Amino acid sequence: MKILFFTIFCWLFISETHAQEVATSLVEKIPFNKEQFVGVDKFNNQYSINKNIFFKLDKQTNKNYQFSDIQLGKIFSVDIINPLKITLFYRDMNTVVILDNRLNEIRRINFNTISEFRNVGFATTANDRSLWIFNLDLQQLELFDYNRNVVLSHTQPISNQILGQRSNFNFCWLLNEKKLQFYNSYGSLISEYKNDGIQAFIEDNGSVIILKNNKLSILPKNSTEFKPLSISENAVKDFYLNNENLYLYSGEFIYHYQLTLPK
């Protein structure tokens, strides 16, 4: 009887563990000839950077749009979470440019000229007319309303050097030298994970994928454990996550994978 109970318990444990695995399936392999792959939005439009020019390929019309401003220097980061208000950050010039869906400039925020100067290290999209910015002078993450030039909320000062920032409308992830930290729009720390060699990370809808030792792992939404992803490509130059669609850029091709996340 004890042996039978133990066997049933093991079978249930293995079944549950298997059910929680993240399944991956290759959808397509696309040739790609730009220097940097940025991502694919919810409308399946593709974004990239080449020779410091930002490009959008509209998949419905097959039309290319582009934006560049050589006076702003190098594009440091791009956030396409809102395809109608794309955030370009030019770190050298301490400036953010907001673009519409045809890459026309909507708004320019020069942090050198606003009433309270800020030296910004990272800038990503937040809700409405706001940005998540990392204030290098105060060493804190701020939710900044660029329409009124006011800080809506901020975190406590962070002593470790910030290596990366990703966000959605209500939450923001910061990667520092020691930890990967998760903050809400009130500036409160929700959770954190040890940084034991994370090279890069991406976030979408509460799920986070990290690159470590050239291997990808995912922290599904509402989970506390990173799970390895079964991906055959070893050389990952850029990657992007959008609604359980994972895009990997190897330097020559974009590999589009469909993920099946635990519910």
Order of alpha helices (4+ residues) and beta strands (2+ residues): alpha-beta-beta-beta-beta-beta-beta-beta-beta-beta-beta-beta-beta-beta-beta-beta-beta-beta-beta-beta-beta-beta-beta-beta-beta
